[in-house]
Amino acid sequence: MPTESGSCSAARQAKQKRKSHSLSIRRTNSSEQERTGIPREMLEGQDSKLPSSVRSTLLELFGQIEREFENLYIENLELRREIETLNERLAAEGQVIDGAELSKGQLKTKASHSTSQLSQKLKTTYKASTSKIVSSFKATTSRAVCQLVKEYIGHRDGIWDVSVARTQPVVLGTASADHTALLWSIETGRCLVKYTGHVGSVNSIKFHPSEQLALTASGDQTAHIWRYAVQLPTPQPVADTSMCGEDEVECSDKDEPDVDGDVSSDCPTIRVPLTSLKSHQGVVIAADWLVGGKQAVTASWDRTANLYDVETAELVHSLTGHDQELTHCCTHPTQRLVVTSSRDTTFRLWDFRDPSIHSVNVFQGHTDTVTSAVFTVGDNVVSGSDDRTVKVWDLKNMRSPIATIRTDSAINRINVCVGQKIIALPHDNRQVRLFDMSGVRLARLPRSSRQGHRRMVCCSAWSEDHPTCNLFTCGFDRQAIGWNINIPALLQEK
């Protein structure tokens, strides 16, 4: 095998070093020029040995990195302002930290102190006055009763969606990546019906407002409407209760539940849909019924939402306008209104109240994928995003949200308890938190080695047919969980 001489090797290394140095200078100059306002087109016109497509991709990625740092810088400024506001309130109550207030100038003078020491001082002082201060980052002290009622185990893959029937008998529905949708007895946890009509992941399930019909959306580019008939079994004794608080023991990722067992062999199986809705060219990620149940809307990765006539399965409207894949759709419970959310960082309101024309309004306020947007009471919409925020909007004022909730993890499909105005937020980090409409945190569902989700929580759904509301959550640990939420105790600590 031929080898290079020492001089040739040294010359090659020197050449590579000069090339690397030249490329580094060119990149530095380009970034400086971009910061001074030189258009991107001029940068793309500079000499480069990279293919234009590769260079364009690199420039786009560098731009995204810069935007991420800008967002972190803005959040840092907001946190600093909140710290200053907190210490002003502490000073007004006659409390100080080491005999001095943490004003902006004093923060600079104490910059040499360790971050851990400053953090500990803030925590100590803050805990001493939590009963007097109402703040957006106050640790929730409520000890509301959140009883784990039942675990619904039987799917062979992650569960994307969970829904509660609106008619009697009230059953729970789950949609899973294992290509099936299951209906469960809420009281016993027994599987009542198994739907196997899809050939792709079942991404969403919604129940008809007045009939025993289910609407499922799938990765096979279709949405199915299928009829079910169930007979509820005899209820079983309720499992042990536990208290919900902020001090639950965290569980390890290794604490996976035993979910390898299949559903009961005597569970009836439905294999053929009553109606199949086919018009999309991509994954159908969500579907919902319009008020009255005579029409249905679907949201797809092909960047469109479709409105169908349920009886004929005909396409009534194709809703276009989103720049990227859709992530969710939701309908208003009493009006012909639809919201669709998308990866393009926006969600849109579609108005079908006038049969002759439909209008659309665009809501902008998130900086990352809007994972879901749902209607609440009145004229409000709540949106959740991968940018770790949840925003409450007034449909009459689209310019800015009326409340913003900041969290420490991406938000998945949210759900609102309409009667009690409580928002359930499922997170990527396995947490499920409860907030009110003004953005005050009420509680966190327990998560320990004995109960709670072990992996990402995908969705939540409320059932308000009980004296104390039931909340159902599902996740990629292949199980759904039913919780009993003591609303009076929850709101008493508010």
N, C-alpha and C positions, 0 to 999 in steps of 0.2 A: 504494500500500500504506500503510495507516494507521500512524502512528508515535506513540509515547508522549511526553508532555511531560516536561521535566526533573524537575518536582516529583513527577509520578506515578511516574516511574522511581525516584526516591530513596525515595519512600514504600514502594514494593514491596520494594526492597532492604532497607530497615529492618525491614519485616514479616518477610521471610524470615530475616533475621539473628536476630530475636527468637524465631522458631519453631525455628530450629536450636539456639539457646542453650537454649530450654526442653526440647527433645528430648534434648540432651546432658545436662542436669541430671537428667532423668527416668531416663535410662539409667544414669548414675552412681549415683543413689540406689538403683535396682533392683539393681545389682550389689553395692552395699554391704549391702542388705537380704538378698540371697541368701547372702552370706558370713556374715552373723550368724545364719543358720539359718531365715529366714522361708520357709515352704513355697512351692513353685512355683505352687500353685493360687492363692495370694493375689496373686502377681505378675501372673498371667494375668487376675485380676479387676480390676486397675487400669484406669483410663481410657486408652484408646489408640485412635487412628484407624486403626491397622493391622487388617486382617482377622485373626480369631482363628487361622486356619490358618497364615498368614504369621508371626504373632507366635510361635506355638508352634514353628515351624520355626527361627526366629531364636534362640529360647531354647535349643533343642536344639543348634544349631551352636555357640553361645557356650559351652555346657556341654562340648562335645567339645574346643573350644580350651583350656578350662581344664584338662581332664584331660590333654591333651597336654603342657601346661606342667608339670603335676604330675609326669608321668612323666619329663620332662627334669630336673626338680629332684631327683627320687629317684636317677636315674642319676648326676647330678652328685655327690650325696652319696656314692654307692657308689664312684665313681672317686676321690674325695678320700680315702676310707678305704683304698682300695687303694694310693694313693700313700704314705700314712702307713705302711702295712704294709711296703711296699717299702723305704722309707728306714730303717725299724727294722731290717730285715734287713741293709741296707748298713752301718748303724752297728754291728751285731753283728759284722760282718766287718772292722771297722776302717776303713771307707771313709766319707768325708764329702763334702759338696758345699759348696765354698767355706769349709771349716772349720766348718760348722754343719749340724745336722740340720734336715730340713724338717718339724718338728712343726707342730701346728695353730696354735699361737700364733705361731711364726716365719713361717708362711705369711701370717698377717695382717700382720706387720711388713714383709714383703717384697712386699706387694700393689702397691706402686708400681713394682716392676720389670716390665719388659715380659714378656708371656707367651712370646714367642719365645725370650728368653734363658733363662727357667726351663725351658722344654721342651728346649732344647739341652743344658742341664746334666744334666737327668734322663736324656736319651738317652745322653750321653757316659758317665755313671757306670754306667748300666744295662748298656751293651754290655760294659763292663769286667768284669762279674760274671755274665754269662749262663750260664757254665759251672757256677756254684755255686748259682744261685737257680732254684727251680722255681716259676713264677708263672703265673697265668692269662693275663696279657698279656705273656708272654715271646714275643719274635719267634722264629719257628721257624727253626732253623739247619740243619735236615736238608737234605741234598742228594740225596734219594731219586730214583731213576731213574723217570721217568714218560714212557714212550715213546709218542708219537702213532703209532698203528698204521695207522689208515685213516680217511678221510673218506667219508661216505655222502651223496652229493649227487644230488638228483633231484626233491625236492618243490618245488612252486611257491608254497608259503606256509609260515608258521612251523610248527615241529614241537612238539606239546604233550607227547608221551609217547614213551618208548622202553622196550623190553622184550626179554628174551632167552628163547628157547625152552628148556623144561625137558627135552625129549626129543631123541633123535637123528633127523635131523641138526640140530645147534644153529644156529639162524638168529637174526637180529636183526629186530625189528619196530618200526616207527615209525608214529605217528598224527599227522596233520597237519590244519591248518586248510583245506587245499585239498580237503577232502572225501574223501581217500583214506588208506588204510593200505598200507604197503609192507613186504615181507619182503626181507631182504638176506643175501647171503653175507658172513659176518664177515671171512673171509680176503681175498676179492677186492674187496669193496665193490660187487659187481654186484647189481642188483635181480632177485629171483627170482619174486616174485608181487606183483601189484597188486590191491587190493580197492577196488571202486568202488560198493559197495551202499548207502552212506549218501548222503543228500541234504543233509547239514549237516557242519559241522566234526567231524572225528574227534578226540575229546578223550583217549582212553585206549585202550591195547591190552595184553592179557594172554594168555599161552599156557596151554593146558590142561596139567595136571600129568603126564598120561601118553599123550595122543593128539595128533595133528596137527590141533588145533582152536585157533582164535583167537577171543577175545572183545573186541569193540570197542564203545565208548560214543560217542554222537554228540549234536550239537546238534539233531538232528532228533527228539529225545525218545525215541529207541529205543536198545537195545543189540542187537548182532548176534553170532551165533555162526556161524562159517564154517570149512569144512574146506579145508586146503591140502595139496598134495603137491609137494615140491621135490627137485631133484637138484643137489647142490653142484658148482660148476665147479672147475677145477683152480686151486689156490692160486697167487698171484703173489708175487714177491719183496717183502719188507717194506720200507717206506719208511725214510728216514733217521731216526736216533734223535736225541734231545735230552735235556738234563738239566733236571729240574724244580727250581726254587728260588723264593726270595722276591724275586729281583732281575731277573725277566724284564722285557723292554722292553714297555711298554704300547703298545697299538695304537690307532689312530684309528678313529672310527666310519665314516670314509670307506673303510676297508680291507675292503670287502665282497667275499665270494668270488663267483666266477662260477657262479651256480646257476640260470641261465636254461635250461640244457639239460634236456630231458625224460629220463625213464628210457628204457632200451633198448626199441626197438620190438618186439623179440621176447620181451618180458617177458609171461608169461601173466597174464590179467586175470580176476578173479572178480567177477561182478556181482550174484549172488543169494545171500543168506545161507541157511545150513542151518536156523537158527531165529532169529526176531525176538522180542525181549522188549519188550512194549508195555504200560505201565501208568502211566508218568510223565506229568505235565502241564507239564514244563519240560525244559530242557537236561539231558541225562544227562552228567555231568562225569567220571565214573569208573566202572569195573566190575572185578570180580575173581572168581576161582573159589574156592569153599570147598574144604577139604581133601577129596580124593577125586574132585573134578570133577563130581559129580552135581548140584550146586547152584551158583548164581551170585548175586552181590549187586551192585546198582547204586546209585549216589549221584546225586542230581539237585538242580537249582536249585529244585525245587518243595518243598524242605525235608524230603524223605523219602528213605529208602533202602529198596529192595525186594529181597526174597529170592525167587528163582525156582527151580523145578524145571527142569533143563536139558532133559530128555527130552520133557516135555509143554509147556514154556514157560508153565506156570501160576504165578500169584503165590502164594507160600507165606506170606510175612509182609510187611507194610508197616511199616517202622520209623520211627515218628514221635517227635518230641520236640525236635528242633533248632528254634531260633527264626528262623534265617536260612538262606540257601542253603548246601547242602553243597558242599564243595570236593574231597573225596577219600574213598576207602574202601580198606581193605586187610584181607586175611584172614590168619589165623595159618597157618603152613606145616604144622602137625601137629595142631591142635585146631580145633574148630568155634567159633572166635572171630572177631569182626569189629570193626574200629574205623572210625568215620566222623568226619570233621572238617568244620568249618563256619565260616562268617563270623561266627557268634555268639560267637567267641573260645573255644569249647570243642571237645573231641572226646569221643566216647562209645564205650564198650566194650559190645558186644552178645555175650551168651553163649548159644550154641545147643547146648551139650553135653548138656543134658537135653532129649530130644525133646518132652516134654509142656509145657515152659515155657521161655521165654527171659528173661533178666534184662539190665538195662542199668545201667552206671555212668558217671557224668559226671566228666570231668577238667577242672578249671578252674585256670588258671595263666598263660595268655597274655592280653595286653591288646589284641590285634588278631586279624584273621582267621587261623585255623589252616589253613595251606595243605595240610598232609599229616600223617598219623600212621601209622607203620609198626611192625610187630612185629620184634623181634630174637630172640636166643637166650633161652631160659628164659622168665621172666615180665616182660620189659621191653618198653616201647613208647617210641619216639622221635617227638617232635612238632616240627614247624617252623612258623613263623608270620611274618606280615608285621610283627610287632613286633621283628623282627631278633634273635630268640632261638630256640634249639633246646633242648628239655628232654628229659631221659631220665627215665622213670617206672618205678616198680615197680608191677605190677598189684595187688599185695597192699597197697599203701599209696598211696591216691589223693590224700592231702592235700597233698603237696609233692613236687617232683621230686628225684631223687637226684643230678642234675647239670644245670647250666645253661651253655649256650654262648652268648655274646654276640657278635654280628657287626656289621658296618657297613652291611648291606643286607638287604632282605627276603629270606626263604627261600622257595624253590619246592619242587617235589616231591623229597623226600629219599629216599635208599636206603641200606640197611645191608648191608655184606659180613658175612654171618652168621658164617662160619667164622673170620674174622679180627677181628670186632667193630670194624669201621671204618665211620664214617658219611661219606657223600659229600653235601656241601651245595651245590646250585646256587643262584646268587644273581641278583637283578635286575641287578646291576652287572657281569655277564658273568664273574664269578669262579666257580671251583669249588674248594672247600677240603675237605680231609680231616681228620677228627677221630677220636679214639678215644672209647670209651664214657664215660670219666671227664671228657671235655671238653678234653683237651689237643690242640692243633692239631699235625698231623703234616706237612702239606704243602699246597701250592697248585698246581693244574695250570697249566702254562705258558700264557701268553696274550701273544702278540707279533704283529708285523705278518705273520709267516709261518704261525702256527698258533694254534689256540684259537678260541673263539667271539667273534664281532663284535657280537652283540646278546644280549639277555637269555637266560640258560640256564634252561630250563623244567624239566628232569627229568634223573635219572641212574639207571643200572641196573648192577648188578654181575653178572659171570659168573665163577663160582669153579671152572670145570672145567679150569683151567690151573695149572701150577706157580706162576706169578705171576698174580694176578687181573687180569681185564680189566674196565675201567670204561667205560661208554658214556654219553655226554651228548648232549643235543639242545637246540636253542634256537630263537629266533625269527629267526635268520639263515638258516633253511631248510636246515640241515645237521645231521647227527648225526656224532659223532666217537668213535672207539674208542681207548682208552688202555690201555697195558700198565703195570701198577703193580707194582714190585718190592717186595713186602711185607717180606721180610727186611731190605732196606736201609732201608725206611721205618720199621720198628719199632726198628732198631738205634740210631737217633738219639733215640729217645723219651726 
